[in-house]
Amino acid sequence: MNGKDVRRGRNIGLDLYKVLCMLLVVMTHYSDHGKTPLTASDPLTFNWFLLAAARIGPFILGAFMLITGYFLSMKTKFSWRSFFKLYGQVLFYSVATGIAACLLGTKEMSLLNVVKMVLPFSFNRYWYFSAYIVILLLHPFINKLIDSLTKKQLAALCVVSLVLFSVIRTVTAAEWLQGTNRLYLFITMYFVGAYIRKYDIRLSKKQSGLIAVALIVAELVSLIVMKYVAQIIHKDNVISYFVWNAEKILPVALSISLFLFFKQLNIKNQAVIRCVEFLSPSLFGVYLLHIGDLHVWLFEQVFDNSVLYKTGSILPQLLLATLTIFCAGIIVDKIRCLILEKPLLRLTEGTIRKLDEKTNALLQ
């Protein structure tokens, strides 16, 4: 079965991968959006290492786009329903969290801020969404390119893209691509995911698992090594040199190895399958809820990691923050979907179907 639920045509292993990735998203934001700075001059304590380790999560950005490329590359038709579902979801959280932040006193209510709330894409309110929506709109054309290439040509495209946008970025710390919401990385990972799907590329669970563990160890060791390098050269920003940003080669390689591992994960426990199927559709809501306008309130007031950083272990707070935010995000999104999304999609079903027909006729 290789982790697939034949009843629904889903890969439960990859859905589980997404669940774990979203938990890591929250953990990463708890660390890097909190009030505790990580400097090279700080002593190497358990708390320092915990916050530093929580930031190895950038591989998740590549992971989500790998999954997108894996599934979306096989789609032959464009779906406006998917587009409107995604945009409606983002619009809801942009407005809801914006209003909540104003009521909580962490954001000013102004005409400009209101305009930004209702135009989340134009004002890049969620940078990942802005990049993803570009991929979503372009994917029919990207897929035609993929279909036109031979196996060797697509493999070469993946390798060249990885060298240009990951290896060089790691070796030289080149900054010339910044400001594009990492579209270059997302398109690269889309190609890789498409290649894996098209040619059924696989490693054994043991091989991919061992590679993933080795890469995680390498990232954690690099944090300690680069901490002392930073002390020598007096530059704090090199502490996470090999693990941040998402386009660095270690996070990219880790996302691919874990993808290959979870893709073949054979999950038979029905309780686990049902749980993953319940969580998976609302995972993006977890991201939208906590990293929008509420992140200041959540990570600087409610779960302020500076409070416990020097007085005790922050591990309990890290776990509490992660689980609380994750569960709250799932619950809020389920309610949003029930009250708003499903009724609106039913009302507009006919119009969306006509849009799909006209759009796909143009793409033939």
C-alpha positions in Angstrom: 0.0 0.0 0.0 3.0 2.3 0.6 0.9 4.5 2.9 -2.0 4.9 0.5 -5.6 4.8 1.5 -7.1 3.1 -1.5 -10.6 4.0 -0.5 -9.9 7.7 -1.1 -6.8 7.6 -3.3 -4.8 9.5 -0.7 -1.3 8.9 0.6 -1.8 8.9 4.4 2.0 8.9 4.9 2.3 12.2 3.1 -0.7 13.6 5.0 1.0 12.6 8.2 4.2 14.3 7.0 2.2 17.5 6.5 0.8 17.3 10.1 4.3 16.9 11.5 5.5 19.8 9.4 2.8 22.1 10.6 3.7 21.3 14.2 7.3 22.2 13.4 6.0 25.5 11.8 4.5 26.5 15.1 7.7 25.4 17.0 9.9 27.4 14.7 7.7 30.5 15.0 7.7 30.1 18.8 11.4 30.4 18.7 12.1 33.0 16.1 9.1 35.3 16.8 9.6 35.2 20.5 11.4 37.9 22.5 14.6 35.9 23.2 17.4 36.6 20.8 19.9 33.9 20.1 23.4 35.3 20.2 26.8 33.8 19.9 27.8 35.3 23.2 25.1 33.4 25.1 26.3 30.4 27.0 25.5 27.0 25.4 22.7 26.0 27.7 19.9 23.5 27.2 17.5 26.4 26.7 19.7 28.0 24.1 20.1 24.8 22.2 16.3 24.1 22.4 15.4 27.4 20.9 18.2 27.0 18.2 17.0 23.5 17.4 13.4 24.6 17.1 14.6 26.8 14.2 15.7 23.9 12.0 12.2 23.8 10.6 12.8 25.7 7.3 12.9 22.4 5.5 9.1 22.4 5.9 8.8 25.1 3.2 10.4 22.8 0.7 8.4 19.8 2.0 5.0 21.4 1.4 6.0 22.4 -2.2 7.4 18.9 -2.8 4.0 17.5 -1.9 2.3 20.2 -4.1 4.5 19.2 -7.0 4.0 15.5 -6.4 0.2 15.8 -6.7 -0.5 18.9 -8.7 1.9 18.0 -11.5 -0.5 15.2 -12.5 -3.5 17.5 -12.8 -4.6 18.0 -16.4 -7.2 20.6 -15.6 -7.3 23.9 -13.7 -9.7 24.1 -10.7 -11.2 27.5 -9.8 -12.8 25.8 -6.9 -9.4 25.1 -5.4 -8.4 28.7 -6.1 -11.4 30.2 -4.4 -11.3 27.9 -1.5 -7.7 28.9 -0.8 -8.2 32.6 -1.4 -11.4 32.6 0.8 -9.6 30.8 3.6 -6.7 33.4 3.5 -9.2 36.3 3.3 -11.1 35.0 6.4 -7.9 34.8 8.5 -6.5 38.1 7.2 -9.6 39.9 8.3 -10.4 37.9 11.5 -6.8 38.1 12.9 -6.5 41.7 11.9 -9.7 42.7 13.8 -8.6 40.5 16.8 -5.2 42.2 16.9 -6.8 45.6 16.9 -9.1 44.6 19.8 -6.1 43.2 21.7 -4.2 46.4 21.2 -1.3 44.9 19.2 -2.3 46.6 15.9 -3.7 50.0 15.0 -7.0 50.2 13.4 -6.5 52.4 10.3 -7.8 52.7 6.8 -4.6 51.4 5.4 -4.6 48.4 7.7 -8.2 47.6 6.7 -7.3 47.7 3.1 -4.4 45.3 3.7 -6.8 43.0 5.6 -9.1 42.7 2.6 -6.4 42.5 0.0 -4.0 39.9 1.5 -2.4 38.8 -1.8 -1.7 42.3 -3.1 -0.1 43.4 0.2 1.7 40.1 0.8 0.0 39.6 4.1 1.1 35.9 4.1 4.3 35.6 2.0 3.9 31.8 1.7 0.4 32.2 0.4 1.4 34.9 -2.1 4.1 32.6 -3.5 1.9 29.6 -3.5 -1.0 31.3 -5.4 1.5 32.2 -8.1 2.4 28.5 -8.4 -1.2 27.5 -8.4 -2.1 29.9 -11.2 1.0 28.9 -13.3 0.8 25.1 -12.7 -1.0 24.2 -15.9 1.8 25.8 -17.9 4.5 24.3 -15.7 2.9 20.9 -16.1 3.0 21.3 -19.9 6.7 22.0 -19.7 7.2 18.9 -17.4 5.2 16.7 -19.8 7.3 17.8 -22.8 10.6 16.8 -21.2 12.2 13.5 -21.2 13.3 11.8 -18.0 16.9 12.9 -18.5 15.9 16.4 -19.3 13.6 16.7 -16.3 16.3 15.3 -14.0 18.8 17.8 -15.5 16.3 20.6 -14.8 16.0 19.5 -11.2 19.7 19.3 -10.7 20.5 22.6 -12.4 17.8 24.3 -10.4 19.0 22.8 -7.1 22.6 23.9 -7.9 21.5 27.5 -8.8 19.0 28.1 -6.0 20.3 25.9 -3.2 23.9 24.8 -3.5 25.2 28.3 -4.6 23.0 29.9 -2.0 24.6 27.7 0.7 28.2 28.0 -0.4 28.2 31.7 -1.2 25.4 33.0 1.0 24.2 34.9 -2.1 21.5 37.4 -1.3 20.6 38.4 -4.9 17.4 36.4 -5.0 15.9 37.7 -1.8 12.6 39.6 -2.1 10.9 37.1 -4.4 9.1 35.1 -1.6 11.4 32.2 -2.5 9.5 31.5 -5.7 12.7 30.1 -7.2 12.9 27.5 -4.4 9.2 26.6 -4.7 9.4 26.1 -8.5 12.5 24.0 -8.0 10.8 21.8 -5.4 7.7 21.6 -7.6 10.0 20.1 -10.3 11.5 17.7 -7.9 8.1 16.5 -6.6 6.9 16.1 -10.1 10.0 14.1 -11.1 9.5 11.8 -8.1 5.8 11.2 -9.0 6.3 10.8 -12.8 9.1 8.3 -12.5 8.1 6.7 -9.2 11.5 7.6 -7.6 11.9 5.8 -4.2 14.4 4.8 -1.6 13.7 2.2 1.0 12.3 3.4 4.3 15.5 2.4 6.0 17.7 4.3 3.5 15.6 7.5 3.5 15.1 7.4 7.3 18.9 7.0 7.9 19.6 9.9 5.5 17.1 12.1 7.3 18.5 11.3 10.7 22.0 12.0 9.5 20.9 15.4 8.0 19.1 16.3 11.3 22.2 15.5 13.3 24.3 17.6 10.8 22.0 20.6 11.2 22.1 20.4 15.0 25.9 20.0 15.1 26.2 22.9 12.7 24.3 25.1 15.1 26.9 24.5 17.8 29.9 24.7 15.5 28.7 27.9 13.9 27.9 29.4 17.3 31.6 29.3 18.1 32.6 30.4 14.6 30.3 33.4 15.2 32.2 34.2 18.4 35.5 34.2 16.5 34.4 36.4 13.6 32.0 38.5 15.7 28.9 37.9 13.5 25.8 36.5 15.2 24.0 36.0 11.9 26.1 33.0 10.9 24.9 30.8 13.8 22.3 29.2 11.7 24.2 29.5 8.4 23.6 25.9 7.2 20.0 25.5 8.4 18.5 28.9 7.6 17.0 29.9 5.2 14.9 27.3 3.6 16.9 27.2 0.4 20.1 26.0 2.1 21.2 22.6 1.0 20.7 20.8 4.3 17.0 21.8 4.7 16.4 21.0 1.0 18.0 17.6 1.3 16.2 16.9 4.5 12.8 17.8 3.0 13.4 15.4 0.1 14.6 12.5 2.3 11.7 12.8 4.7 9.3 13.1 1.7 10.7 9.8 0.4 10.3 8.2 3.8 6.8 9.2 4.5 5.7 8.5 0.9 6.3 4.8 1.6 5.1 4.7 5.2 2.6 1.9 5.5 0.0 3.1 8.0 -2.6 0.4 8.9 -4.0 1.7 12.2 -7.5 3.0 11.4 -7.5 5.4 14.3 -4.4 7.0 13.1 -5.7 7.2 9.5 -9.0 8.8 10.7 -7.1 11.3 12.8 -4.7 12.3 10.0 -7.6 12.6 7.6 -9.4 14.9 10.0 -6.4 17.1 10.6 -5.0 17.4 7.1 -7.6 19.7 5.4 -7.3 22.3 8.2 -3.5 22.5 8.5 -3.2 25.6 6.5 -5.6 27.3 8.9 -3.1 26.6 11.7 -0.5 28.6 9.8 -2.9 31.4 8.9 -4.2 31.8 12.4 -0.9 32.1 14.3 1.4 33.9 11.9 -0.9 36.7 10.8 -1.6 39.7 13.0 -1.9 37.5 16.1 1.8 36.5 16.2 2.8 39.5 18.4 0.1 38.7 20.9 0.8 35.0 20.9 4.6 34.9 21.0 5.4 38.1 22.8 2.6 38.1 25.4 0.8 34.7 25.8 3.8 32.5 25.2 6.7 34.8 25.9 9.8 32.6 25.8 11.9 35.3 27.5 10.1 34.7 30.8 11.5 31.2 31.3 14.7 31.4 29.2 17.0 32.2 32.2 14.9 31.0 35.1 14.1 27.4 34.0 13.5 25.0 31.2 11.3 26.4 28.4 10.5 22.9 27.1 7.1 22.7 28.8 6.2 26.2 27.4 7.4 25.2 23.9 5.2 22.1 23.9 2.2 23.9 25.4 2.4 26.7 22.9 2.8 24.3 20.0 -0.1 22.0 20.9 -2.4 24.9 22.0 -1.9 26.9 18.8 -2.1 23.8 16.6 -5.4 22.6 18.2 -6.9 26.1 18.2 -6.1 26.4 14.5 -7.7 23.1 13.7 -10.9 23.9 15.7 -11.2 27.5 14.2 -10.7 26.2 10.7 -13.3 23.4 11.1 -15.8 26.0 12.3 -14.9 28.4 9.4 -15.3 25.6 6.9 -18.7 24.6 8.3 -20.2 28.1 8.6 -18.7 29.9 5.6 -16.8 27.8 3.1 -19.2 25.0 2.4 -22.4 27.2 2.1 -20.5 29.7 -0.2 -19.2 26.9 -2.4 -22.6 25.4 -2.7 -24.1 28.8 -3.8 -21.4 29.4 -6.4 -21.0 25.9 -7.6 -22.6 26.5 -11.0 -20.6 29.7 -11.7 -17.4 28.0 -10.7 -18.1 25.0 -13.0 -18.6 27.4 -16.0 -15.4 29.1 -15.2 -13.6 25.8 -15.1 -15.0 24.8 -18.4 -14.0 28.1 -20.1 -10.6 28.1 -18.6 -9.8 24.5 -19.4 -11.0 25.0 -23.0 -8.5 27.8 -23.4 -5.7 25.5 -21.9 -6.3 22.7 -24.4 
